[in-house]
């Protein structure tokens, strides 16, 4: 198989595997009725079961970049999918809440490494200028997992029950573990790098000391702090609104029926799938700046949120669906540019650690915002506020979040833009052992970058 064909095979396998996190995040919602009846759970216990997936997923995401750098993406992804598949089988055969929580926690831990391991492989097998385009398409294809979970899996659940669904998904996950181990290669050969036009980089092993050094660099780096703040602000809005309160808001305030509210909420996913490749194409061909697109996303999100919040009951179903589509684009499409910026600033290896940290912290921020919004709604409801006023109070935190997104995007350094590589990442190159961080061929382990 030639190098170009293997690139396509690598991308296809990783995109197929990336369906798993999206399906796993929605499958419990689809099968909730059967799970609660079979395990005799009340709503509070079902909430605990849901949290047993989300919080281990977030914690594993925080460490996923470091695990990928230490073990290599191939072993990391294959091994963690073995954990996820085993957890799925445990959950599908559980008879108590405790066993079910352990199974879902194992699934969350195992599937969380998919994104950062894939990013590491993309950085090694594709040219730097193609990274944003590749990850954008990767996100768009992965997002189709939400539709697979909501559509075909829901029909399987009706026909065969929740245990069959989780058993089937667990077996597919185990198959993916074998497929990744058999097909994926961590590094291209020297001849392959030359054929693909990839800049060769040192391939020395990463030690725990290297990772601690890298964490220190990230903690002190201005760009990393801004990328984390952007991600946490975006995720806090997305997880609390799209992930929890969008459909109830559309029904309570705009008086949409269940079908109309569900359709409007599904437009967020369409915005995610369509927005990633479109924004990457525009930035690559026209804008040529990640900073501007990332900063402008905060303005765009605020512009489409304000009519929904300030004109309750005055927008029709079509207008709500359009606003949902644009919000899905504004909040999700820049994600790939943020990851590409991290890769530009820190290089492939340290960039994968940064990506895992950003994704994990954003999930924690989203869970915290869910609690805050729910608490404000409970406060307003207890004082007999009307639905529009109650939701307006709960969503008032979104405007500061949009302002943070705008500030963080526009104040990123030029190193985040395509074609720019920051020399700050080279501080991690230790005298005792060079560690690959960037694609720059003109700087070696003993060179001292200027400026």
ABEGO torsion letter per residue (X at the ends): XBAAAAAAAAAAAAAAAAAAAAAAAAAAAAAAAAAAAAAGBBAAAAAAAAAAAAAAAAAAAAAAAAAAAAAEAAAAAAAAAAAAAAAAAAAAABABAAAAAAAAAAAAAAAAAAAAAAAAAAAAABBAAAAAAAAAAAAAAAAAAAAAAABAAAAAAAAAEAAAAAAAAAAAAAAAAAAAAAABBABBBAAAAAAAGBBBBBABBBBAAAAAAAAAAAAABAAAAAAAAAAAAAAAAAAAAAAAAAAAAAAAAAGBBAAAAAAAAAAAAAAAAAAAAAAAAAAAAAAGBAAAAAAAAAAAAAAAAAAAAABBGABBAAAAAAAAAAAAAAAAAAAAAAAAAAAAAAEAAAAAAAAAAAAAAAAAAAAAAAAAAAAAAAAAAAAGBBAAAAAAAAAAAAAAAAAAAAAAAAABBAAABBGBBBAAAAAABBAABBBBABABAABBAABBBBX
